[in-house]
Amino acid sequence: MPHNALILLATGRDRPGIVDRISGLVYNAGCNLEDSRMALLGGEFALIVLFTGSTKELEAVREGVPPMAEELDLTVQLKETVAGPEARKGRTPAVHYRLHAVAMDHPGIVHKLTRVLSEYQVNVARLDTTLSNAPLSGTPIFSIEMETEVPTDVAVTALRKHLVRFAEAENIDLEFRVAK
């Protein structure tokens, strides 16, 4: 049975209390927060939240969003979706793999990497990137953490070889392994 669900996307200047207010709105409406991603990007806060509830409970969140967004100076968008087992219905069976990559920063790393994955119909389920500086040299270091879904009919050996060629061409230290 599908669950009624909404995704809330919010961005705005970072400050304490944003997560408290949004999670409080969801909780006080009687909804259940099921999945979320939050990050600081520059000086901005970005949040994606999936929550479920009855039609009435979801409507209470919809009504509470505009005044909260105005008070916190957030840009907020809501999108209807489904959650639970219904959300995976019709999707290709897949094996979950984790990918970790580190390199000296240069343009195009994410695009070129995801192009390789796309050629094999690999779905990117989660992607986190970070730019930091090497401790002694100060060299910009780019890191990628990715969760992927590799279709069961994909030849993983061929995919892995393609990833190795990509990593060598781009001077990237890359690890690709089954998720545990």
GROMACS elastic network, one bead per residue, 0.5 to 0.9 nm:
[ bonds ]
;  ai    aj funct       b0    kb
    1    84     6  0.81138   500
    1    85     6  0.77250   500
    1    86     6  0.67506   500
    2     5     6  0.88739   500
    2    82     6  0.60927   500
    2    83     6  0.63988   500
    2    84     6  0.64752   500
    2    85     6  0.71964   500
    2    86     6  0.52006   500
    2    87     6  0.76367   500
    3    52     6  0.64883   500
    3    53     6  0.74037   500
    3    54     6  0.83141   500
    3    81     6  0.86596   500
    3    82     6  0.56260   500
    3    83     6  0.52428   500
    3    84     6  0.62982   500
    3    85     6  0.87817   500
    3    86     6  0.77450   500
    3    87     6  0.88653   500
    4    51     6  0.84973   500
    4    52     6  0.55519   500
    4    53     6  0.58665   500
    4    54     6  0.63410   500
    4    55     6  0.69280   500
    4    58     6  0.80210   500
    4    80     6  0.79057   500
    4    81     6  0.70820   500
    4    82     6  0.57248   500
    4    83     6  0.69576   500
    5    50     6  0.68518   500
    5    51     6  0.55484   500
    5    53     6  0.64730   500
    5    54     6  0.84596   500
    5    55     6  0.88890   500
    5    58     6  0.75715   500
    5    79     6  0.85197   500
    5    80     6  0.60093   500
    5    81     6  0.52701   500
    5    82     6  0.52205   500
    5    83     6  0.60533   500
    6    49     6  0.80895   500
    6    50     6  0.58213   500
    6    51     6  0.56533   500
    6    52     6  0.64867   500
    6    53     6  0.86392   500
    6    58     6  0.73340   500
    6    78     6  0.64513   500
    6    79     6  0.54851   500
    6    81     6  0.56429   500
    6    82     6  0.76489   500
    6    83     6  0.87929   500
    7    48     6  0.68254   500
    7    49     6  0.54764   500
    7    51     6  0.65751   500
    7    52     6  0.89772   500
    7    77     6  0.81023   500
    7    78     6  0.55970   500
    7    79     6  0.51228   500
    7    80     6  0.64074   500
    7    81     6  0.69875   500
    8    47     6  0.77736   500
    8    48     6  0.56758   500
    8    49     6  0.51611   500
    8    50     6  0.65659   500
    8    51     6  0.81980   500
    8    76     6  0.68979   500
    8    77     6  0.57953   500
    8    79     6  0.66515   500
    9    46     6  0.75842   500
    9    47     6  0.56888   500
    9    49     6  0.66329   500
    9    75     6  0.80482   500
    9    76     6  0.55384   500
    9    77     6  0.51771   500
    9    78     6  0.64476   500
    9    79     6  0.84035   500
   10    45     6  0.79875   500
   10    46     6  0.58084   500
   10    47     6  0.51715   500
   10    48     6  0.66097   500
   10    49     6  0.87328   500
   10    69     6  0.84670   500
   10    74     6  0.62441   500
   10    75     6  0.55037   500
   10    77     6  0.65659   500
   10    78     6  0.89124   500
   11    14     6  0.85789   500
   11    44     6  0.67934   500
   11    45     6  0.54955   500
   11    47     6  0.64161   500
   11    73     6  0.88275   500
   11    74     6  0.55386   500
   11    75     6  0.53310   500
   11    76     6  0.67304   500
   12    15     6  0.88566   500
   12    43     6  0.86418   500
   12    44     6  0.54331   500
   12    45     6  0.54240   500
   12    46     6  0.68598   500
   12    72     6  0.79484   500
   12    73     6  0.64516   500
   12    75     6  0.63164   500
   12    76     6  0.89072   500
   13    43     6  0.62016   500
   13    45     6  0.58725   500
   13    46     6  0.88978   500
   13    72     6  0.87252   500
   13    73     6  0.76769   500
   13    74     6  0.75805   500
   14    18     6  0.79720   500
   14    40     6  0.72843   500
   14    43     6  0.60603   500
   14    44     6  0.50573   500
   14    46     6  0.84961   500
   15    18     6  0.68321   500
   15    44     6  0.88461   500
   15    45     6  0.79921   500
   16    19     6  0.78787   500
   16    20     6  0.84052   500
   17    20     6  0.50609   500
   17    21     6  0.61434   500
   17    22     6  0.86847   500
   18    21     6  0.52830   500
   18    22     6  0.62701   500
   18    23     6  0.85278   500
   18    45     6  0.86953   500
   18    72     6  0.73108   500
   19    22     6  0.52519   500
   19    23     6  0.58606   500
   19    24     6  0.81139   500
   19    38     6  0.88305   500
   19    47     6  0.84390   500
   20    23     6  0.53640   500
   20    24     6  0.57699   500
   20    25     6  0.84902   500
   21    24     6  0.50208   500
   21    25     6  0.61277   500
   21    26     6  0.87338   500
   21    68     6  0.77054   500
   21    72     6  0.89500   500
   22    25     6  0.51396   500
   22    26     6  0.64061   500
   22    27     6  0.86523   500
   22    65     6  0.84321   500
   22    68     6  0.80547   500
   23    26     6  0.51225   500
   23    27     6  0.60387   500
   23    28     6  0.84584   500
   23    33     6  0.74954   500
   23    49     6  0.89666   500
   24    27     6  0.50022   500
   24    28     6  0.57832   500
   24    29     6  0.83383   500
   25    28     6  0.52919   500
   25    29     6  0.61885   500
   25    30     6  0.88362   500
   25    31     6  0.87962   500
   25    60     6  0.86312   500
   25    61     6  0.63934   500
   25    64     6  0.69356   500
   25    65     6  0.79710   500
   25    68     6  0.86292   500
   26    29     6  0.53782   500
   26    30     6  0.66946   500
   26    31     6  0.53923   500
   26    32     6  0.69655   500
   26    33     6  0.69879   500
   26    51     6  0.75138   500
   26    57     6  0.85791   500
   26    58     6  0.83413   500
   26    60     6  0.85935   500
   26    61     6  0.61474   500
   27    30     6  0.52149   500
   27    31     6  0.54488   500
   27    32     6  0.65597   500
   27    33     6  0.76245   500
   28    31     6  0.74328   500
   28    60     6  0.88988   500
   28    61     6  0.86672   500
   29    53     6  0.85855   500
   29    56     6  0.86449   500
   29    57     6  0.52978   500
   29    58     6  0.72892   500
   29    59     6  0.85134   500
   29    60     6  0.56574   500
   29    61     6  0.60834   500
   29    64     6  0.88601   500
   30    53     6  0.68702   500
   30    54     6  0.84133   500
   30    57     6  0.57952   500
   30    58     6  0.83782   500
   30    60     6  0.87012   500
   31    51     6  0.64173   500
   31    52     6  0.55052   500
   31    54     6  0.75887   500
   31    57     6  0.61002   500
   31    58     6  0.69711   500
   31    61     6  0.83723   500
   32    50     6  0.86343   500
   32    51     6  0.53097   500
   32    52     6  0.52590   500
   32    53     6  0.63855   500
   33    36     6  0.77316   500
   33    49     6  0.70871   500
   33    50     6  0.61114   500
   33    52     6  0.66379   500
   34    49     6  0.76703   500
   34    50     6  0.56626   500
   34    51     6  0.52320   500
   34    52     6  0.71289   500
   34    83     6  0.86833   500
   35    48     6  0.83136   500
   35    49     6  0.58719   500
   35    50     6  0.50925   500
   35    51     6  0.70057   500
   36    47     6  0.72838   500
   36    48     6  0.54720   500
   36    50     6  0.61186   500
   36    51     6  0.87127   500
   37    46     6  0.81931   500
   37    47     6  0.57854   500
   37    48     6  0.52405   500
   37    49     6  0.65896   500
   38    45     6  0.74258   500
   38    46     6  0.56697   500
   38    48     6  0.64341   500
   38    49     6  0.83956   500
   39    44     6  0.84068   500
   39    45     6  0.59369   500
   39    46     6  0.53849   500
   39    47     6  0.66160   500
   40    43     6  0.66866   500
   40    44     6  0.57050   500
   40    46     6  0.63015   500
   40    47     6  0.89485   500
   41    44     6  0.52402   500
   41    45     6  0.62067   500
   41    46     6  0.71051   500
   42    45     6  0.81333   500
   50    81     6  0.87508   500
   50    83     6  0.82521   500
   51    58     6  0.86180   500
   51    83     6  0.83374   500
   52    57     6  0.85305   500
   52    58     6  0.73620   500
   52    82     6  0.84154   500
   52    83     6  0.73597   500
   53    56     6  0.78141   500
   53    57     6  0.55410   500
   53    58     6  0.57875   500
   54    57     6  0.50717   500
   54    58     6  0.61316   500
   54    59     6  0.84824   500
   55    58     6  0.52364   500
   55    59     6  0.61442   500
   55    60     6  0.87317   500
   56    59     6  0.50995   500
   56    60     6  0.63624   500
   56    61     6  0.89817   500
   57    60     6  0.50964   500
   57    61     6  0.66658   500
   57    62     6  0.88738   500
   58    61     6  0.51855   500
   58    62     6  0.63537   500
   58    63     6  0.87907   500
   59    63     6  0.62064   500
   59    64     6  0.85792   500
   60    63     6  0.51805   500
   60    64     6  0.62139   500
   60    65     6  0.87753   500
   61    65     6  0.61193   500
   62    65     6  0.54728   500
   62    66     6  0.77443   500
   62    78     6  0.77845   500
   63    66     6  0.67685   500
   63    67     6  0.82536   500
   64    67     6  0.61703   500
   64    68     6  0.64261   500
   64    69     6  0.87091   500
   65    68     6  0.52063   500
   65    69     6  0.58416   500
   65    70     6  0.84995   500
   65    76     6  0.76471   500
   65    78     6  0.89761   500
   66    69     6  0.51277   500
   66    70     6  0.61452   500
   66    71     6  0.86083   500
   66    76     6  0.81526   500
   67    70     6  0.51466   500
   67    71     6  0.61080   500
   67    72     6  0.86202   500
   68    71     6  0.51228   500
   68    72     6  0.61228   500
   68    73     6  0.82165   500
   68    74     6  0.81470   500
   69    72     6  0.52616   500
   69    73     6  0.55833   500
   69    75     6  0.65668   500
   69    76     6  0.65356   500
   70    74     6  0.65052   500
   70    75     6  0.84133   500
   71    74     6  0.79286   500
   81    87     6  0.81595   500
   82    85     6  0.88818   500
   82    86     6  0.66604   500
   82    87     6  0.55317   500
   83    86     6  0.62827   500
   83    87     6  0.51084   500
   83    88     6  0.84804   500
   84    87     6  0.57184   500
   84    88     6  0.77402   500
   85    88     6  0.56489   500
   85    89     6  0.68126   500
   86    89     6  0.51634   500
   86    90     6  0.88370   500
   87    90     6  0.86491   500
   87    91     6  0.87376   500
   88    91     6  0.56301   500
   88    92     6  0.87733   500
   89    92     6  0.88473   500
   90    93     6  0.89706   500
   91    94     6  0.86118   500
   92   151     6  0.63572   500
   92   152     6  0.80418   500
   93   149     6  0.85731   500
   93   150     6  0.83221   500
   93   151     6  0.58049   500
   93   152     6  0.59917   500
   93   153     6  0.86173   500
   94   122     6  0.87264   500
   94   149     6  0.53634   500
   94   150     6  0.50180   500
   94   153     6  0.83198   500
   95   148     6  0.81724   500
   95   149     6  0.55518   500
   95   150     6  0.51720   500
   95   151     6  0.63426   500
   95   152     6  0.62571   500
   95   178     6  0.75360   500
   95   179     6  0.83129   500
   96   147     6  0.69719   500
   96   148     6  0.56359   500
   96   150     6  0.62359   500
   96   151     6  0.88496   500
   96   177     6  0.87483   500
   96   178     6  0.60774   500
   96   179     6  0.54864   500
   96   180     6  0.83692   500
   97   146     6  0.83190   500
   97   147     6  0.59549   500
   97   148     6  0.51947   500
   97   149     6  0.63049   500
   97   150     6  0.69885   500
   97   176     6  0.67873   500
   97   177     6  0.54440   500
   97   180     6  0.84166   500
   98   145     6  0.74266   500
   98   146     6  0.56876   500
   98   148     6  0.61564   500
   98   149     6  0.88838   500
   98   175     6  0.79638   500
   98   176     6  0.57999   500
   98   177     6  0.54966   500
   98   178     6  0.61172   500
   98   179     6  0.53191   500
   98   180     6  0.87346   500
   99   144     6  0.76325   500
   99   145     6  0.59438   500
   99   146     6  0.50117   500
   99   147     6  0.64135   500
   99   148     6  0.75215   500
   99   174     6  0.71699   500
   99   175     6  0.55782   500
   99   177     6  0.66376   500
   99   178     6  0.88365   500
   99   179     6  0.89293   500
  100   143     6  0.74767   500
  100   144     6  0.55724   500
  100   146     6  0.64131   500
  100   173     6  0.81939   500
  100   174     6  0.57368   500
  100   175     6  0.51226   500
  100   176     6  0.66365   500
  100   177     6  0.89166   500
  101   142     6  0.81471   500
  101   143     6  0.56658   500
  101   144     6  0.50621   500
  101   145     6  0.68151   500
  101   146     6  0.87280   500
  101   167     6  0.86074   500
  101   172     6  0.64837   500
  101   173     6  0.54770   500
  101   175     6  0.62866   500
  101   176     6  0.86979   500
  102   105     6  0.86251   500
  102   141     6  0.69505   500
  102   142     6  0.56955   500
  102   144     6  0.64650   500
  102   172     6  0.57947   500
  102   173     6  0.52658   500
  102   174     6  0.66406   500
  103   106     6  0.81718   500
  103   109     6  0.88003   500
  103   140     6  0.86782   500
  103   141     6  0.57476   500
  103   142     6  0.53914   500
  103   143     6  0.66639   500
  103   170     6  0.82621   500
  103   171     6  0.66284   500
  103   173     6  0.63024   500
  103   174     6  0.87264   500
  104   139     6  0.70601   500
  104   140     6  0.59279   500
  104   142     6  0.59448   500
  104   143     6  0.88094   500
  104   171     6  0.79857   500
  104   172     6  0.77287   500
  105   109     6  0.80875   500
  105   131     6  0.75939   500
  105   139     6  0.82317   500
  105   140     6  0.55301   500
  105   141     6  0.52057   500
  105   143     6  0.85316   500
  106   109     6  0.67679   500
  106   140     6  0.87835   500
  106   141     6  0.89747   500
  106   142     6  0.80470   500
  107   110     6  0.83199   500
  107   111     6  0.87877   500
  108   111     6  0.52144   500
  108   112     6  0.58767   500
  108   113     6  0.83373   500
  109   112     6  0.53976   500
  109   113     6  0.60437   500
  109   114     6  0.85157   500
  109   142     6  0.87545   500
  109   170     6  0.77847   500
  109   172     6  0.89207   500
  110   113     6  0.51885   500
  110   114     6  0.59833   500
  110   115     6  0.83814   500
  110   129     6  0.87375   500
  110   144     6  0.82095   500
  111   114     6  0.53111   500
  111   115     6  0.60250   500
  111   116     6  0.88293   500
  112   115     6  0.50430   500
  112   116     6  0.65570   500
  112   117     6  0.89383   500
  112   166     6  0.81421   500
  113   116     6  0.53486   500
  113   117     6  0.65652   500
  113   118     6  0.87275   500
  113   163     6  0.78636   500
  113   166     6  0.74584   500
  113   167     6  0.86150   500
  114   118     6  0.59262   500
  114   119     6  0.85707   500
  114   122     6  0.87268   500
  114   124     6  0.80266   500
  115   118     6  0.50040   500
  115   119     6  0.62838   500
  115   120     6  0.89843   500
  116   119     6  0.52899   500
  116   120     6  0.69880   500
  116   122     6  0.87786   500
  116   159     6  0.81790   500
  116   162     6  0.73004   500
  116   163     6  0.71184   500
  116   166     6  0.79985   500
  117   120     6  0.54000   500
  117   121     6  0.64337   500
  117   122     6  0.51234   500
  117   123     6  0.74899   500
  117   124     6  0.81631   500
  117   148     6  0.88465   500
  117   150     6  0.87763   500
  117   159     6  0.78467   500
  117   163     6  0.83684   500
  118   122     6  0.55536   500
  118   123     6  0.72836   500
  118   124     6  0.88145   500
  119   122     6  0.75854   500
  120   123     6  0.89667   500
  120   150     6  0.80039   500
  120   151     6  0.83757   500
  120   154     6  0.67716   500
  120   155     6  0.86559   500
  120   159     6  0.69980   500
  121   149     6  0.88949   500
  121   150     6  0.73250   500
  121   151     6  0.71178   500
  121   154     6  0.81061   500
  122   148     6  0.65680   500
  122   149     6  0.56698   500
  122   151     6  0.65226   500
  122   154     6  0.85840   500
  123   147     6  0.86860   500
  123   148     6  0.55584   500
  123   149     6  0.50147   500
  123   150     6  0.66389   500
  123   151     6  0.82840   500
  124   127     6  0.69502   500
  124   146     6  0.71221   500
  124   147     6  0.62146   500
  124   149     6  0.64782   500
  124   150     6  0.89339   500
  125   146     6  0.75366   500
  125   147     6  0.54127   500
  125   148     6  0.52451   500
  125   149     6  0.66907   500
  126   145     6  0.80539   500
  126   146     6  0.54918   500
  126   148     6  0.69564   500
  127   144     6  0.71508   500
  127   145     6  0.58930   500
  127   147     6  0.65575   500
  127   148     6  0.86615   500
  128   143     6  0.81947   500
  128   144     6  0.58003   500
  128   145     6  0.51618   500
  128   146     6  0.63258   500
  129   142     6  0.71366   500
  129   143     6  0.55178   500
  129   145     6  0.63897   500
  129   146     6  0.85096   500
  130   141     6  0.81181   500
  130   142     6  0.58045   500
  130   143     6  0.51860   500
  130   144     6  0.66688   500
  130   145     6  0.87438   500
  131   140     6  0.66121   500
  131   141     6  0.56842   500
  131   143     6  0.64656   500
  132   138     6  0.85267   500
  132   139     6  0.82382   500
  132   140     6  0.57063   500
  132   141     6  0.52711   500
  132   142     6  0.65989   500
  132   143     6  0.81800   500
  133   136     6  0.85619   500
  133   137     6  0.78091   500
  133   139     6  0.52724   500
  133   141     6  0.55612   500
  133   142     6  0.85883   500
  134   137     6  0.57080   500
  134   139     6  0.51511   500
  134   140     6  0.64017   500
  134   141     6  0.63234   500
  135   138     6  0.58854   500
  135   139     6  0.81447   500
  136   139     6  0.82323   500
  137   140     6  0.89018   500
  138   141     6  0.86525   500
  147   179     6  0.78688   500
  148   179     6  0.88357   500
  150   153     6  0.83439   500
  150   154     6  0.68280   500
  150   156     6  0.80480   500
  151   154     6  0.55528   500
  151   155     6  0.89919   500
  152   155     6  0.81595   500
  152   156     6  0.88135   500
  153   156     6  0.87699   500
  154   157     6  0.87536   500
  154   158     6  0.83442   500
  154   159     6  0.78018   500
  155   158     6  0.55048   500
  155   159     6  0.64644   500
  155   160     6  0.87578   500
  156   160     6  0.59166   500
  156   161     6  0.85012   500
  157   160     6  0.50989   500
  157   161     6  0.62134   500
  157   162     6  0.86705   500
  158   161     6  0.51355   500
  158   162     6  0.62429   500
  158   163     6  0.86651   500
  159   162     6  0.51253   500
  159   163     6  0.62157   500
  159   164     6  0.86900   500
  160   163     6  0.50358   500
  160   164     6  0.62173   500
  160   165     6  0.87423   500
  160   176     6  0.74354   500
  161   164     6  0.50635   500
  161   165     6  0.62946   500
  161   166     6  0.86220   500
  162   165     6  0.51474   500
  162   166     6  0.61798   500
  162   167     6  0.86311   500
  163   167     6  0.60673   500
  163   168     6  0.85851   500
  163   174     6  0.80065   500
  163   176     6  0.84236   500
  164   167     6  0.50585   500
  164   168     6  0.61506   500
  164   169     6  0.85937   500
  164   174     6  0.75591   500
  165   168     6  0.51943   500
  165   169     6  0.61598   500
  165   170     6  0.86388   500
  166   169     6  0.51844   500
  166   170     6  0.61685   500
  166   171     6  0.83943   500
  166   172     6  0.81384   500
  167   170     6  0.52102   500
  167   171     6  0.56939   500
  167   173     6  0.65066   500
  167   174     6  0.63108   500
  168   171     6  0.50803   500
  168   172     6  0.63869   500
  168   173     6  0.81536   500
  169   172     6  0.79073   500
  177   180     6  0.89823   500
